[in-house]
Amino acid sequence: SQKIEQNSEALNIQEGKTATLTCNYTNYSPAYLQWYRQDPGRGPVFLLLIRENEKEKRKERLKVTFDTTLKQSLFHITASQPADSATYLCALWRYSSASKIIFGSGTRLSIRP
Amino acid sequence: GAGVSQSPSNKVTEKGKDVELRCDPISGHTALYWYRQSLGQGLEFLIYFQGNSAPDKSGLPSDRFSAERTGGSVSTLTIQRTQQEDSAVYLCASSLARVANEKLFFGSGTQLSVL
């Protein structure tokens, strides 16, 4: 069955450093991969989308890579700030007549001042 | 409003009772998803509506769960004979789905507590 794995342990990073989160998938050939941010008590908020033919996508301090050979995406936050503390979720979608978007379990990121 | 609206925001019910959760998607969005999120966990897919197509119900955990979407807009998720393990946050999301990979817009969820 399809499986999406994110680091279940919380990631603690010193302010100003680069945070790197990992999303691995098996038994799946996604066409698109998305990253979302979720704050406590709120629904996830879309951050970035990367396509299977793209290696890297950037948005301000965020960078996402997509390696279809390794079946892995990395999500980077450079110059991290305490306000970046949240749970980050990856989500996958593949070509199909009615394919749904499925999510990983998320990684909680804490940026300490 | 401009966003996805879910009601109620909190629901406390007794084991064995039926509950209905409502989702108002963003106007014009043709795709609608329901997910369930248990404490500290990721999003578990429940059901997906896309336009007039038959819904993908493959994530519904049991036949106590059902959902409908009337007029291609508002959706209701119904849980019959609730059990304690049904306690979770139920999240609704919608998207334009002009292409199927469109980003999702989420509501704030309904926190369901089954006593």
Interface residues (C-beta under 8 A of the other chain):
Chain A: Q6 A31 Y32 Q34 Y36 G41 R42 G43 P44 V45 F46 L49 L89 A91 W93 S96 A98 S99 K100 I101 I102 F103 G104 S105 G106
Chain B: V4 Y33 Y35 Q41 G42 L43 F45 Y48 Q50 S53 D56 S58 G59 L91 A93 A100 N101 K103 L104 F105 F106 G107 S108 G109
